[in-house]
């Protein structure tokens, strides 16, 4: 089964991301999660985290879900991975011109 994801949601998530974060798309549910590298690294530890504030516990549990089911997630590019010039250049190479239509 293919899941539908709004492009707007992906773009929004890319804009919200910061240097030490990673946005991941759950390919089964369509949910996009934003996690810090620290949360993902800590998810691999077996240290208890009940002493953390509730929001950090939720982040840690989500990071554990990602680590345990990594094949279900696709990491989204960051805004730094997107190069507008390369995108335009690649598009230009896909466009065919009909020389008989070009007026000189």
Biopython code that builds the backbone (N, CA, C, O; Angstrom):
import numpy as np
from Bio.PDB.StructureBuilder import StructureBuilder

atoms = [
    (1, "UNK", "N", (0.836, -1.176, 0.000)),
    (1, "UNK", "CA", (0.000, 0.000, 0.000)),
    (1, "UNK", "C", (0.884, 1.244, 0.000)),
    (1, "UNK", "O", (1.816, 1.351, 0.797)),
    (2, "UNK", "N", (0.588, 2.179, -0.895)),
    (2, "UNK", "CA", (1.333, 3.426, -0.948)),
    (2, "UNK", "C", (0.642, 4.453, -0.068)),
    (2, "UNK", "O", (-0.586, 4.532, -0.020)),
    (3, "UNK", "N", (1.452, 5.234, 0.625)),
    (3, "UNK", "CA", (0.911, 6.267, 1.495)),
    (3, "UNK", "C", (1.056, 7.616, 0.793)),
    (3, "UNK", "O", (2.057, 7.870, 0.124)),
    (4, "UNK", "N", (0.055, 8.475, 0.948)),
    (4, "UNK", "CA", (0.099, 9.798, 0.343)),
    (4, "UNK", "C", (0.601, 10.794, 1.375)),
    (4, "UNK", "O", (0.194, 10.785, 2.537)),
    (5, "UNK", "N", (1.503, 11.659, 0.908)),
    (5, "UNK", "CA", (2.059, 12.698, 1.770)),
    (5, "UNK", "C", (1.979, 14.003, 1.007)),
    (5, "UNK", "O", (2.322, 14.062, -0.173)),
    (6, "UNK", "N", (1.527, 15.049, 1.679)),
    (6, "UNK", "CA", (1.451, 16.348, 1.032)),
    (6, "UNK", "C", (2.846, 16.943, 0.903)),
    (6, "UNK", "O", (3.623, 16.953, 1.857)),
    (7, "UNK", "N", (3.148, 17.433, -0.284)),
    (7, "UNK", "CA", (4.436, 18.075, -0.529)),
    (7, "UNK", "C", (4.620, 19.265, 0.413)),
    (7, "UNK", "O", (5.729, 19.537, 0.873)),
    (8, "UNK", "N", (3.537, 19.961, 0.691)),
    (8, "UNK", "CA", (3.583, 21.107, 1.602)),
    (8, "UNK", "C", (4.090, 20.693, 2.988)),
    (8, "UNK", "O", (4.846, 21.434, 3.616)),
    (9, "UNK", "N", (3.684, 19.531, 3.457)),
    (9, "UNK", "CA", (4.126, 19.048, 4.768)),
    (9, "UNK", "C", (5.623, 18.755, 4.765)),
    (9, "UNK", "O", (6.319, 19.022, 5.745)),
    (10, "UNK", "N", (6.108, 18.207, 3.658)),
    (10, "UNK", "CA", (7.546, 17.911, 3.556)),
    (10, "UNK", "C", (8.341, 19.211, 3.513)),
    (10, "UNK", "O", (9.366, 19.332, 4.184)),
    (11, "UNK", "N", (7.880, 20.176, 2.736)),
    (11, "UNK", "CA", (8.579, 21.458, 2.633)),
    (11, "UNK", "C", (8.585, 22.168, 3.979)),
    (11, "UNK", "O", (9.605, 22.724, 4.389)),
    (12, "UNK", "N", (7.458, 22.150, 4.659)),
    (12, "UNK", "CA", (7.372, 22.785, 5.971)),
    (12, "UNK", "C", (8.355, 22.150, 6.947)),
    (12, "UNK", "O", (9.030, 22.851, 7.702)),
    (13, "UNK", "N", (8.432, 20.851, 6.929)),
    (13, "UNK", "CA", (9.341, 20.136, 7.828)),
    (13, "UNK", "C", (10.792, 20.464, 7.501)),
    (13, "UNK", "O", (11.616, 20.613, 8.404)),
    (14, "UNK", "N", (11.108, 20.578, 6.209)),
    (14, "UNK", "CA", (12.468, 20.934, 5.816)),
    (14, "UNK", "C", (12.826, 22.336, 6.294)),
    (14, "UNK", "O", (13.969, 22.587, 6.676)),
    (15, "UNK", "N", (11.860, 23.249, 6.275)),
    (15, "UNK", "CA", (12.110, 24.614, 6.711)),
    (15, "UNK", "C", (12.267, 24.701, 8.229)),
    (15, "UNK", "O", (12.989, 25.566, 8.723)),
    (16, "UNK", "N", (11.605, 23.822, 8.969)),
    (16, "UNK", "CA", (11.693, 23.822, 10.428)),
    (16, "UNK", "C", (12.977, 23.184, 10.945)),
    (16, "UNK", "O", (13.413, 23.463, 12.063)),
    (17, "UNK", "N", (13.566, 22.344, 10.141)),
    (17, "UNK", "CA", (14.742, 21.590, 10.590)),
    (17, "UNK", "C", (15.895, 22.529, 10.914)),
    (17, "UNK", "O", (16.043, 23.597, 10.319)),
    (18, "UNK", "N", (16.701, 22.105, 11.868)),
    (18, "UNK", "CA", (17.887, 22.851, 12.229)),
    (18, "UNK", "C", (19.093, 21.937, 12.112)),
    (18, "UNK", "O", (18.949, 20.749, 11.821)),
    (19, "UNK", "N", (20.263, 22.473, 12.332)),
    (19, "UNK", "CA", (21.503, 21.768, 11.996)),
    (19, "UNK", "C", (21.640, 20.390, 12.639)),
    (19, "UNK", "O", (22.094, 19.454, 11.981)),
    (20, "UNK", "N", (21.270, 20.246, 13.872)),
    (20, "UNK", "CA", (21.443, 18.976, 14.575)),
    (20, "UNK", "C", (20.173, 18.129, 14.599)),
    (20, "UNK", "O", (19.981, 17.322, 15.508)),
    (21, "UNK", "N", (19.312, 18.311, 13.608)),
    (21, "UNK", "CA", (18.072, 17.540, 13.577)),
    (21, "UNK", "C", (17.977, 16.738, 12.296)),
    (21, "UNK", "O", (18.691, 16.978, 11.323)),
    (22, "UNK", "N", (17.070, 15.776, 12.333)),
    (22, "UNK", "CA", (16.807, 14.946, 11.159)),
    (22, "UNK", "C", (15.303, 14.767, 11.032)),
    (22, "UNK", "O", (14.620, 14.442, 12.004)),
    (23, "UNK", "N", (14.800, 14.981, 9.833)),
    (23, "UNK", "CA", (13.380, 14.760, 9.558)),
    (23, "UNK", "C", (13.252, 13.423, 8.858)),
    (23, "UNK", "O", (13.977, 13.129, 7.908)),
    (24, "UNK", "N", (12.323, 12.620, 9.340)),
    (24, "UNK", "CA", (12.126, 11.292, 8.777)),
    (24, "UNK", "C", (10.656, 11.071, 8.453)),
    (24, "UNK", "O", (9.771, 11.457, 9.216)),
    (25, "UNK", "N", (10.414, 10.450, 7.321)),
    (25, "UNK", "CA", (9.064, 10.127, 6.874)),
    (25, "UNK", "C", (8.809, 8.652, 7.132)),
    (25, "UNK", "O", (9.564, 7.789, 6.684)),
    (26, "UNK", "N", (7.730, 8.375, 7.865)),
    (26, "UNK", "CA", (7.321, 6.991, 8.064)),
    (26, "UNK", "C", (6.601, 6.564, 6.791)),
    (26, "UNK", "O", (5.515, 7.059, 6.488)),
    (27, "UNK", "N", (7.206, 5.653, 6.055)),
    (27, "UNK", "CA", (6.669, 5.249, 4.749)),
    (27, "UNK", "C", (5.406, 4.405, 4.862)),
    (27, "UNK", "O", (4.738, 4.163, 3.858)),
    (28, "UNK", "N", (5.073, 3.959, 6.051)),
    (28, "UNK", "CA", (3.846, 3.175, 6.237)),
    (28, "UNK", "C", (2.666, 4.044, 6.646)),
    (28, "UNK", "O", (1.529, 3.779, 6.258)),
    (29, "UNK", "N", (2.943, 5.100, 7.443)),
    (29, "UNK", "CA", (1.856, 5.935, 7.960)),
    (29, "UNK", "C", (1.789, 7.316, 7.321)),
    (29, "UNK", "O", (0.743, 7.964, 7.362)),
    (30, "UNK", "N", (2.892, 7.776, 6.731)),
    (30, "UNK", "CA", (2.940, 9.114, 6.163)),
    (30, "UNK", "C", (3.299, 10.187, 7.180)),
    (30, "UNK", "O", (3.378, 11.368, 6.841)),
    (31, "UNK", "N", (3.514, 9.779, 8.420)),
    (31, "UNK", "CA", (3.865, 10.729, 9.477)),
    (31, "UNK", "C", (5.308, 11.200, 9.287)),
    (31, "UNK", "O", (6.193, 10.413, 8.954)),
    (32, "UNK", "N", (5.524, 12.493, 9.506)),
    (32, "UNK", "CA", (6.864, 13.056, 9.445)),
    (32, "UNK", "C", (7.275, 13.414, 10.865)),
    (32, "UNK", "O", (6.545, 14.100, 11.580)),
    (33, "UNK", "N", (8.448, 12.943, 11.266)),
    (33, "UNK", "CA", (8.939, 13.236, 12.606)),
    (33, "UNK", "C", (10.259, 13.989, 12.509)),
    (33, "UNK", "O", (11.069, 13.753, 11.612)),
    (34, "UNK", "N", (10.452, 14.898, 13.454)),
    (34, "UNK", "CA", (11.676, 15.677, 13.548)),
    (34, "UNK", "C", (12.346, 15.289, 14.855)),
    (34, "UNK", "O", (11.777, 15.462, 15.932)),
    (35, "UNK", "N", (13.550, 14.767, 14.751)),
    (35, "UNK", "CA", (14.287, 14.320, 15.931)),
    (35, "UNK", "C", (15.689, 14.912, 15.918)),
    (35, "UNK", "O", (16.267, 15.159, 14.859)),
    (36, "UNK", "N", (16.217, 15.131, 17.099)),
    (36, "UNK", "CA", (17.595, 15.604, 17.175)),
    (36, "UNK", "C", (18.536, 14.413, 17.080)),
    (36, "UNK", "O", (18.154, 13.274, 17.351)),
    (37, "UNK", "N", (19.748, 14.692, 16.697)),
    (37, "UNK", "CA", (20.770, 13.643, 16.660)),
    (37, "UNK", "C", (20.988, 13.073, 18.051)),
    (37, "UNK", "O", (21.240, 11.878, 18.205)),
    (38, "UNK", "N", (20.892, 13.933, 19.071)),
    (38, "UNK", "CA", (21.052, 13.468, 20.460)),
    (38, "UNK", "C", (19.979, 12.449, 20.824)),
    (38, "UNK", "O", (20.277, 11.430, 21.446)),
    (39, "UNK", "N", (18.720, 12.719, 20.438)),
    (39, "UNK", "CA", (17.639, 11.766, 20.732)),
    (39, "UNK", "C", (17.884, 10.432, 20.040)),
    (39, "UNK", "O", (17.689, 9.372, 20.636)),
    (40, "UNK", "N", (18.312, 10.484, 18.785)),
    (40, "UNK", "CA", (18.564, 9.243, 18.047)),
    (40, "UNK", "C", (19.733, 8.463, 18.655)),
    (40, "UNK", "O", (19.683, 7.237, 18.752)),
    (41, "UNK", "N", (20.776, 9.174, 19.059)),
    (41, "UNK", "CA", (21.911, 8.499, 19.705)),
    (41, "UNK", "C", (21.510, 7.911, 21.051)),
    (41, "UNK", "O", (21.905, 6.796, 21.392)),
    (42, "UNK", "N", (20.723, 8.666, 21.813)),
    (42, "UNK", "CA", (20.287, 8.196, 23.127)),
    (42, "UNK", "C", (19.328, 7.019, 23.016)),
    (42, "UNK", "O", (19.254, 6.191, 23.924)),
    (43, "UNK", "N", (18.597, 6.939, 21.916)),
    (43, "UNK", "CA", (17.635, 5.839, 21.731)),
    (43, "UNK", "C", (18.339, 4.498, 21.645)),
    (43, "UNK", "O", (17.739, 3.460, 21.925)),
    (44, "UNK", "N", (19.586, 4.512, 21.267)),
    (44, "UNK", "CA", (20.339, 3.265, 21.172)),
    (44, "UNK", "C", (20.860, 2.812, 22.536)),
    (44, "UNK", "O", (21.272, 1.663, 22.692)),
    (45, "UNK", "N", (20.844, 3.707, 23.518)),
    (45, "UNK", "CA", (21.265, 3.362, 24.878)),
    (45, "UNK", "C", (20.118, 2.690, 25.616)),
    (45, "UNK", "O", (18.956, 2.802, 25.225)),
    (46, "UNK", "N", (20.454, 2.008, 26.662)),
    (46, "UNK", "CA", (19.427, 1.366, 27.479)),
    (46, "UNK", "C", (19.220, 2.109, 28.794)),
    (46, "UNK", "O", (18.599, 1.587, 29.721)),
    (47, "UNK", "N", (19.742, 3.331, 28.869)),
    (47, "UNK", "CA", (19.608, 4.132, 30.081)),
    (47, "UNK", "C", (18.140, 4.514, 30.296)),
    (47, "UNK", "O", (17.443, 4.845, 29.337)),
    (48, "UNK", "N", (17.670, 4.470, 31.535)),
    (48, "UNK", "CA", (16.295, 4.901, 31.804)),
    (48, "UNK", "C", (16.150, 6.408, 31.544)),
    (48, "UNK", "O", (17.100, 7.171, 31.717)),
    (49, "UNK", "N", (14.960, 6.817, 31.131)),
    (49, "UNK", "CA", (14.750, 8.234, 30.838)),
    (49, "UNK", "C", (13.480, 8.779, 31.481)),
    (49, "UNK", "O", (12.979, 9.827, 31.074)),
    (50, "UNK", "N", (12.959, 8.078, 32.480)),
    (50, "UNK", "CA", (11.737, 8.512, 33.158)),
    (50, "UNK", "C", (11.930, 9.813, 33.913)),
    (50, "UNK", "O", (10.957, 10.506, 34.210)),
    (51, "UNK", "N", (13.172, 10.156, 34.228)),
    (51, "UNK", "CA", (13.456, 11.387, 34.962)),
    (51, "UNK", "C", (13.384, 12.632, 34.063)),
    (51, "UNK", "O", (13.383, 13.758, 34.559)),
    (52, "UNK", "N", (13.326, 12.427, 32.777)),
    (52, "UNK", "CA", (13.284, 13.541, 31.828)),
    (52, "UNK", "C", (11.895, 14.166, 31.795)),
    (52, "UNK", "O", (10.912, 13.508, 32.135)),
    (53, "UNK", "N", (11.804, 15.437, 31.385)),
    (53, "UNK", "CA", (10.479, 16.047, 31.201)),
    (53, "UNK", "C", (9.668, 15.266, 30.174)),
    (53, "UNK", "O", (10.224, 14.559, 29.333)),
    (54, "UNK", "N", (8.351, 15.404, 30.253)),
    (54, "UNK", "CA", (7.455, 14.612, 29.401)),
    (54, "UNK", "C", (7.772, 14.777, 27.910)),
    (54, "UNK", "O", (7.767, 13.792, 27.172)),
    (55, "UNK", "N", (8.046, 16.001, 27.459)),
    (55, "UNK", "CA", (8.310, 16.230, 26.038)),
    (55, "UNK", "C", (9.585, 15.513, 25.595)),
    (55, "UNK", "O", (9.669, 15.034, 24.464)),
    (56, "UNK", "N", (10.577, 15.439, 26.486)),
    (56, "UNK", "CA", (11.798, 14.723, 26.136)),
    (56, "UNK", "C", (11.566, 13.214, 26.127)),
    (56, "UNK", "O", (12.152, 12.495, 25.317)),
    (57, "UNK", "N", (10.716, 12.741, 27.022)),
    (57, "UNK", "CA", (10.377, 11.314, 27.023)),
    (57, "UNK", "C", (9.671, 10.938, 25.715)),
    (57, "UNK", "O", (9.946, 9.889, 25.133)),
    (58, "UNK", "N", (8.759, 11.807, 25.259)),
    (58, "UNK", "CA", (8.057, 11.549, 24.001)),
    (58, "UNK", "C", (9.038, 11.517, 22.833)),
    (58, "UNK", "O", (8.945, 10.651, 21.963)),
    (59, "UNK", "N", (9.979, 12.463, 22.814)),
    (59, "UNK", "CA", (10.987, 12.475, 21.757)),
    (59, "UNK", "C", (11.845, 11.219, 21.799)),
    (59, "UNK", "O", (12.173, 10.647, 20.759)),
    (60, "UNK", "N", (12.204, 10.794, 22.997)),
    (60, "UNK", "CA", (13.040, 9.602, 23.146)),
    (60, "UNK", "C", (12.292, 8.363, 22.685)),
    (60, "UNK", "O", (12.872, 7.494, 22.033)),
    (61, "UNK", "N", (11.005, 8.273, 23.017)),
    (61, "UNK", "CA", (10.215, 7.113, 22.587)),
    (61, "UNK", "C", (10.064, 7.096, 21.064)),
    (61, "UNK", "O", (10.111, 6.034, 20.445)),
    (62, "UNK", "N", (9.881, 8.277, 20.463)),
    (62, "UNK", "CA", (9.782, 8.344, 19.003)),
    (62, "UNK", "C", (11.117, 7.952, 18.380)),
    (62, "UNK", "O", (11.146, 7.246, 17.372)),
    (63, "UNK", "N", (12.217, 8.401, 18.968)),
    (63, "UNK", "CA", (13.539, 8.042, 18.460)),
    (63, "UNK", "C", (13.760, 6.532, 18.573)),
    (63, "UNK", "O", (14.349, 5.924, 17.678)),
    (64, "UNK", "N", (13.301, 5.937, 19.644)),
    (64, "UNK", "CA", (13.420, 4.486, 19.810)),
    (64, "UNK", "C", (12.611, 3.766, 18.730)),
    (64, "UNK", "O", (13.059, 2.760, 18.180)),
    (65, "UNK", "N", (11.433, 4.279, 18.433)),
    (65, "UNK", "CA", (10.594, 3.706, 17.369)),
    (65, "UNK", "C", (11.336, 3.758, 16.034)),
    (65, "UNK", "O", (11.333, 2.783, 15.282)),
    (66, "UNK", "N", (11.970, 4.891, 15.738)),
    (66, "UNK", "CA", (12.704, 5.043, 14.486)),
    (66, "UNK", "C", (13.875, 4.072, 14.433)),
    (66, "UNK", "O", (14.092, 3.417, 13.414)),
    (67, "UNK", "N", (14.631, 3.976, 15.524)),
    (67, "UNK", "CA", (15.795, 3.090, 15.559)),
    (67, "UNK", "C", (15.372, 1.635, 15.392)),
    (67, "UNK", "O", (16.011, 0.884, 14.656)),
    (68, "UNK", "N", (14.305, 1.233, 16.067)),
    (68, "UNK", "CA", (13.851, -0.154, 16.018)),
    (68, "UNK", "C", (13.235, -0.536, 14.664)),
    (68, "UNK", "O", (13.285, -1.698, 14.259)),
    (69, "UNK", "N", (12.657, 0.447, 13.972)),
    (69, "UNK", "CA", (11.970, 0.183, 12.700)),
    (69, "UNK", "C", (12.537, 1.060, 11.588)),
    (69, "UNK", "O", (11.790, 1.633, 10.795)),
    (70, "UNK", "N", (13.842, 1.157, 11.538)),
    (70, "UNK", "CA", (14.499, 2.095, 10.621)),
    (70, "UNK", "C", (14.119, 1.863, 9.155)),
    (70, "UNK", "O", (14.079, 2.818, 8.381)),
    (71, "UNK", "N", (13.845, 0.640, 8.765)),
    (71, "UNK", "CA", (13.472, 0.345, 7.376)),
    (71, "UNK", "C", (12.136, 0.971, 6.984)),
    (71, "UNK", "O", (11.838, 1.111, 5.798)),
    (72, "UNK", "N", (11.329, 1.349, 7.980)),
    (72, "UNK", "CA", (10.039, 1.979, 7.712)),
    (72, "UNK", "C", (10.160, 3.495, 7.529)),
    (72, "UNK", "O", (9.171, 4.166, 7.238)),
    (73, "UNK", "N", (11.363, 4.029, 7.697)),
    (73, "UNK", "CA", (11.557, 5.481, 7.655)),
    (73, "UNK", "C", (12.476, 5.882, 6.513)),
    (73, "UNK", "O", (13.407, 5.162, 6.152)),
    (74, "UNK", "N", (12.191, 7.039, 5.963)),
    (74, "UNK", "CA", (12.992, 7.619, 4.902)),
    (74, "UNK", "C", (13.431, 8.999, 5.381)),
    (74, "UNK", "O", (12.602, 9.847, 5.711)),
    (75, "UNK", "N", (14.744, 9.212, 5.414)),
    (75, "UNK", "CA", (15.240, 10.500, 5.867)),
    (75, "UNK", "C", (15.028, 11.540, 4.776)),
    (75, "UNK", "O", (15.394, 11.320, 3.622)),
    (76, "UNK", "N", (14.441, 12.665, 5.140)),
    (76, "UNK", "CA", (14.190, 13.740, 4.197)),
    (76, "UNK", "C", (15.444, 14.594, 4.048)),
    (76, "UNK", "O", (16.243, 14.700, 4.978)),
    (77, "UNK", "N", (15.614, 15.198, 2.883)),
    (77, "UNK", "CA", (16.766, 16.088, 2.722)),
    (77, "UNK", "C", (16.580, 17.328, 3.589)),
    (77, "UNK", "O", (15.456, 17.700, 3.924)),
    (78, "UNK", "N", (17.674, 17.952, 3.942)),
    (78, "UNK", "CA", (17.597, 19.210, 4.674)),
    (78, "UNK", "C", (17.553, 20.355, 3.674)),
    (78, "UNK", "O", (17.777, 20.162, 2.479)),
    (79, "UNK", "N", (17.267, 21.535, 4.172)),
    (79, "UNK", "CA", (17.260, 22.692, 3.280)),
    (79, "UNK", "C", (18.657, 22.954, 2.736)),
    (79, "UNK", "O", (18.806, 23.640, 1.725)),
    (80, "UNK", "N", (19.670, 22.424, 3.383)),
    (80, "UNK", "CA", (21.045, 22.594, 2.914)),
    (80, "UNK", "C", (21.393, 21.591, 1.813)),
    (80, "UNK", "O", (22.362, 21.786, 1.080)),
    (81, "UNK", "N", (20.605, 20.520, 1.695)),
    (81, "UNK", "CA", (20.829, 19.520, 0.656)),
    (81, "UNK", "C", (20.231, 19.945, -0.685)),
    (81, "UNK", "O", (20.594, 19.409, -1.732)),
    (82, "UNK", "N", (19.325, 20.898, -0.645)),
    (82, "UNK", "CA", (18.620, 21.321, -1.851)),
    (82, "UNK", "C", (19.400, 22.462, -2.502)),
    (82, "UNK", "O", (19.656, 23.495, -1.883)),
    (83, "UNK", "N", (19.767, 22.252, -3.754)),
    (83, "UNK", "CA", (20.508, 23.255, -4.511)),
    (83, "UNK", "C", (19.626, 23.705, -5.674)),
    (83, "UNK", "O", (19.458, 22.986, -6.659)),
    (84, "UNK", "N", (19.065, 24.915, -5.539)),
    (84, "UNK", "CA", (18.107, 25.403, -6.530)),
    (84, "UNK", "C", (18.711, 25.460, -7.935)),
    (84, "UNK", "O", (18.035, 25.128, -8.908)),
    (85, "UNK", "N", (19.967, 25.874, -8.052)),
    (85, "UNK", "CA", (20.579, 25.984, -9.372)),
    (85, "UNK", "C", (20.653, 24.615, -10.040)),
    (85, "UNK", "O", (20.333, 24.487, -11.222)),
    (86, "UNK", "N", (21.072, 23.592, -9.296)),
    (86, "UNK", "CA", (21.137, 22.239, -9.863)),
    (86, "UNK", "C", (19.758, 21.749, -10.301)),
    (86, "UNK", "O", (19.627, 21.079, -11.325)),
    (87, "UNK", "N", (18.746, 22.083, -9.530)),
    (87, "UNK", "CA", (17.385, 21.676, -9.882)),
    (87, "UNK", "C", (16.980, 22.327, -11.200)),
    (87, "UNK", "O", (16.436, 21.661, -12.081)),
    (88, "UNK", "N", (17.244, 23.636, -11.338)),
    (88, "UNK", "CA", (16.900, 24.332, -12.588)),
    (88, "UNK", "C", (17.704, 23.783, -13.762)),
    (88, "UNK", "O", (17.166, 23.575, -14.849)),
    (89, "UNK", "N", (18.982, 23.553, -13.538)),
    (89, "UNK", "CA", (19.836, 23.043, -14.610)),
    (89, "UNK", "C", (19.365, 21.667, -15.075)),
    (89, "UNK", "O", (19.274, 21.415, -16.277)),
    (90, "UNK", "N", (19.068, 20.782, -14.134)),
    (90, "UNK", "CA", (18.577, 19.448, -14.492)),
    (90, "UNK", "C", (17.261, 19.532, -15.251)),
    (90, "UNK", "O", (17.047, 18.777, -16.199)),
    (91, "UNK", "N", (16.377, 20.436, -14.848)),
    (91, "UNK", "CA", (15.121, 20.619, -15.547)),
    (91, "UNK", "C", (15.370, 21.086, -16.985)),
    (91, "UNK", "O", (14.742, 20.594, -17.922)),
    (92, "UNK", "N", (16.276, 22.024, -17.146)),
    (92, "UNK", "CA", (16.567, 22.555, -18.493)),
    (92, "UNK", "C", (17.024, 21.449, -19.437)),
    (92, "UNK", "O", (16.691, 21.469, -20.621)),
    (93, "UNK", "N", (17.772, 20.499, -18.930)),
    (93, "UNK", "CA", (18.249, 19.406, -19.776)),
    (93, "UNK", "C", (17.132, 18.438, -20.175)),
    (93, "UNK", "O", (17.297, 17.635, -21.093)),
    (94, "UNK", "N", (15.997, 18.520, -19.479)),
    (94, "UNK", "CA", (14.877, 17.642, -19.822)),
    (94, "UNK", "C", (13.933, 18.272, -20.833)),
    (94, "UNK", "O", (13.100, 17.578, -21.416)),
    (95, "UNK", "N", (14.054, 19.579, -21.048)),
    (95, "UNK", "CA", (13.153, 20.289, -21.956)),
    (95, "UNK", "C", (13.673, 20.172, -23.381)),
    (95, "UNK", "O", (14.843, 20.437, -23.655)),
    (96, "UNK", "N", (12.795, 19.776, -24.269)),
    (96, "UNK", "CA", (13.145, 19.667, -25.691)),
    (96, "UNK", "C", (12.576, 20.880, -26.420)),
    (96, "UNK", "O", (11.470, 21.337, -26.131)),
    (97, "UNK", "N", (13.330, 21.372, -27.340)),
    (97, "UNK", "CA", (12.830, 22.503, -28.131)),
    (97, "UNK", "C", (12.504, 22.025, -29.528)),
    (97, "UNK", "O", (13.129, 21.098, -30.044)),
    (98, "UNK", "N", (11.539, 22.650, -30.125)),
    (98, "UNK", "CA", (11.172, 22.378, -31.500)),
    (98, "UNK", "C", (11.738, 23.541, -32.312)),
    (98, "UNK", "O", (11.173, 24.635, -32.312)),
    (99, "UNK", "N", (12.840, 23.307, -32.996)),
    (99, "UNK", "CA", (13.548, 24.370, -33.675)),
    (99, "UNK", "C", (12.686, 25.105, -34.703)),
    (99, "UNK", "O", (12.931, 26.278, -34.985)),
    (100, "UNK", "N", (11.693, 24.438, -35.259)),
    (100, "UNK", "CA", (10.850, 25.097, -36.263)),
    (100, "UNK", "C", (9.951, 26.146, -35.594)),
    (100, "UNK", "O", (9.434, 27.025, -36.283)),
    (101, "UNK", "N", (9.756, 26.077, -34.302)),
    (101, "UNK", "CA", (8.909, 27.028, -33.599)),
    (101, "UNK", "C", (9.692, 28.228, -33.098)),
    (101, "UNK", "O", (9.093, 29.233, -32.716)),
    (102, "UNK", "N", (10.985, 28.150, -33.092)),
    (102, "UNK", "CA", (11.791, 29.224, -32.535)),
    (102, "UNK", "C", (11.896, 30.340, -33.567)),
    (102, "UNK", "O", (12.327, 30.108, -34.696)),
    (103, "UNK", "N", (11.505, 31.542, -33.182)),
    (103, "UNK", "CA", (11.577, 32.699, -34.085)),
    (103, "UNK", "C", (12.886, 33.436, -33.824)),
    (103, "UNK", "O", (13.257, 33.683, -32.676)),
    (104, "UNK", "N", (13.575, 33.779, -34.901)),
    (104, "UNK", "CA", (14.837, 34.508, -34.753)),
    (104, "UNK", "C", (14.647, 35.966, -35.092)),
    (104, "UNK", "O", (15.599, 36.744, -35.027)),
]
sb = StructureBuilder()
sb.init_structure("model")
sb.init_model(0)
sb.init_chain("A")
sb.init_seg("    ")
for serial, (resi, resn, name, xyz) in enumerate(atoms, 1):
    if name == "N":
        sb.init_residue(resn, " ", resi, " ")
    sb.init_atom(name, np.array(xyz, "f"), 0.0, 1.0, " ", f" {name:<3s}", serial, name[0])
structure = sb.get_structure()
